[in-house]
Amino acid sequence: MTNPWTVATSATAVGLSSTRFFFTRSAILRRQPSPCYGVATMSATGEQNFSSDAAHLETIFKQKKALRSVVKRDLKSMDPTLRSQEDEAIQRIVMEAPWFKACKRLCAYISCSALREVDTTRILSHILGSHSEMQKKLFVPRVEDRNRNMRMLHISSTNDLIANSMDILEPAPVDADGNEREDVLFANEPVDLFLLPGLAFDKAGRRLGRGGGYYDTFLSRYQELAMERNWKQPLKIALCYSVQIVDEGTIPLTPNDILVDALVSPSGVIPISPAALEIHH
């Protein structure tokens, strides 16, 4: 019987390494991009000049593209046994963490092995298999379109999931009874925790995604919602293999990038923000 969490196909990996970049890992990781952005200025006619801003952002996007190529190559070359060991260690650390045990509602990604994401199978199975009064409410992502629109919908079983066009498991928009699933952006209660994927991270909380902007857009929307409703902001925890942690300053930032509160690597939890440090200690 096929494991319902296993949806890896060669098709999902299309495009991950089809473009060659002539960069070495050491060259990329030595980059120290400026955190400053071009500033819009006023011309003599009163029109704003955004050229310096646009040029700087274009440079950042090129740096991100090059770094993605390096990290994808490192992930692809990971020994399968090591990957399995790191998956096991990361998931164990998460499930033993006080912040995970205490959370009542969370958003988490469904890992895709073809994308070489840190496995979340055990974590999600643990949540969905719990029948105690302390059962956690789980929301998982569903990509709606190519314009950065992603929803987090409530599921209570792996049977709530279907494979999308990329063979990645997502929640069906309606349940078995034809009712729309609860959307976390319209929920009456806040979530305590986000478990996030990504390609590269640093110990300052910077996260490099795959370039679609889905998570940064969603996290920004949720942060605004939490502020409007005077909710405590959820902890944003990124799961990462050891090869995905890069030197600080390596990942350039744009104004839309959202920082994470902590990393979970095979060696343990790396708290970053004051909120994570408070819980960690």
Summary of the structure (lengths in Angstrom):
residues: 281
radius of gyration: 19.6
end to end distance: 43.2
largest distance: 70.4
contacts: 807
relative contact order: 0.15
helix: 36%
strand: 19%
